[in-house]
Amino acid sequence: MTTVLLVHAVSLWRASLACLLGKDHGIHVDTTDKGGVRLAMEERPADILLTDLDCPDSVEVLTLSDSLLRSADQRTALVVLARGDRAGDLRRASDAGARGYIDKFGPVDNLCEVVRKVANGGRHIDQSLAFGLLQATEVPLSPRELHVLAMAAEGESVSAIANALHLASGTVRNYLAAAIRKTGARNRLDAIRLSKEFGWL
């Protein structure tokens, strides 16, 4: 029996994926959101930890799973549902040690087959995601530039960002200018758009 811990922030998606996987009598599925990952893994380590990179808390789930999978004598493998147009997400999953990459917009017929393959020690990447993973590079922005750009993406003004981060307004403008330059964007809005598309924000 292959055991799967399915982590998803959206209850409807979580239930739908569990139902799809549960149709295979050789797969047992437990479900949780981000808050229950650690407890579930400690109580009953699964063969597969499956998560969706489009979830709002996917970065935290990847960080947590990376920590859990490296910490002990873990046999659990990470499998992710992903999109080929978000190279940053694919890179983060790769850094977290993912061994399976499934296109969330692809056919569902092979989902159970992929889960079993990875649980048995194999690796898998859908062809539609392969190019995106090859394109995935290190995020060109520094953590501070990303933080400032993320705040700008939420509609914060330069002065509000400066006050929140205890920086001079000129320093914030310099961070934003660096983000625009490094992303090859035309302006601040374009830098935000590109950073979101690549999964950096």
N, C-alpha and C positions, 0 to 999 in steps of 0.2 A: 504494500500500500504506500503510495506517494502522498506525503502530507504537505499541504500548502498553507502558508499564513498570508492571507490577502489583506493588504493595507490600502485603504482608500478613504479619503475624506468625505466623499459624497455617498450617502447611504444607498441611494438608488443604484448607482454604478456598482457599488460593493456587492449588493444583493444580486444584481444581474450577472456579474462575473462569477460569483459563487455558484449561482444556478447553472451557468454554462459549464464550469469546471466539474460541478457535482454530477453531471450527466455521465461522466466516466466513472464506472464503479471501482476503478483502481486508484482513484484520487479522493483524498479526504481534505476538505477545506475548512479552515478556521478563519474568521474575519475580525478585523479591528480597525480603528483609526490610529492616527499617530500616537495618541496617548497610551494605547494598550500594547504597543510593540514590545517594549522591554519585558513586561510581565509575561506576555504570551510566550516569548522566546525562552525565558527562564523556566517557565512551568512545563512547556512542551516544545522543545526545539523542532522546527519543521524542516523538511527536505528543501523546500523552496520558500523564499520570501518574495512575494509578487507585489509590485506597486506601480502606480501610474505617474509618469513624470509630469503630467499636466495638473496634478493635484496642487492646490495652493500651498500645501505643506511638504511638497516632495523633497525640497532641499534638506529640511530637517529630518525627514525619513531616511534619506540617503546617508546623511551624517550619522544618524543613530545606527542604521544597519551596518555601516562601515565599522563603527566602534564595536558593535556586538559581534560581527563576523570575525573580527581580528582578535577579539579579547580572549576567547576561550577555545576549547577543543571543539570548534563548531564545524558541523558538516553541512550547514545550510548554504544554499546557493541563491544569489540575488538574480531575479528576472524582472525586467522592466517593460512596461507598455510605453511606447514612445512615438514621436513624430519625426520624420526625416528632415523637417525644415527648422529644427531647433537644435543646432549643433552644440550649444552650450549645455543643454540638458543631457545629451548623449555623452559629452565629455565628463560631466559630473558623475554619471552612472558608471562610466568606465573607471574613473578614479576611485569609485566606491567598490569596485571589484565585480561589477555585474557580469554574469556569464551567459545571460539570455536577453535578447533584444527583440521585442515583438512590435510590429507596426500596428498601432491601435486603430488605424483606419483600413487595415488589411482584412483578408478573409479570416473568419473565426474557426474554420474547420481544423486547423492544425494547432490550436492553442494547447489542448491536452497533450498532444504528441510532443510539442516543444517542452512543456513542463516535465514530462517523463524523461525526455532526452537529457535535459540539464540535471535533473535529479540523479541520473545514472552516471554523472561525471562528464557529460558532453557540454558543448557550447553551441549557441545558435544566434544568428543574426539574420533577420529578414532582409532580403535583397534590397528592398526599398529604403532600408535604413543604413545600408553599408556605406554609401557615398557620404551621407551626413556624418557618420562616425569618422570616416577618413578626413573629412573637412574640419572636424572638431579640433580646435587649437586651444592653447592656453588663453584664458580671458586677457585681452590686452590692457584692460583697465585695472588700476590699483584698487584695493579695497576702499580707500577713501574716495576715489573718483566714482566708484560704483555707488557708494553711500550717498554722495552728493547728487548724483544723477537720479538715483531712486527717489530722493526727496523732491527733486524737481519734477519727476514724473507724477508725483502725487499732487502737483500744483503749488508747491511751496515757492515763495519768492526767494531771491538771492538773500535779502536781509533776514528773512525768517530762517533760512538754512544756516546762515552765519550765526544767528542768535542761538539756535538749537545746538550747534556743534562748537560754539565758543570760538568762532573764527572771524577774521575780518572779511568784509564783503568782497574785497579784492581777491582774497585767497579763494573764496568760493567761486568767483568768476574764473580764476585761473584753473581750478579743478574742472569746471564745466568746459572751458576752452580745450583743455587737455583731452577730455572725453570726446569732444567733437572731432579733434584732430586724429586721435587714435582709432576711432571707429570709421573714419573717412566720411563723416556726415557733413551735410551742408549747414546745419544749425543745431540748436539744442533739441528741438522736437524730432529732428531726423536722427540724432544720436540716441534719443530715448526709443524711437521706433526700431532702429537697428538692434539695439541692445536687447529689447524684448524679443525680437525675431530670433536672435541667436541664443536666447535663453539665459542671458547674463543677468537680466533683471527679473 
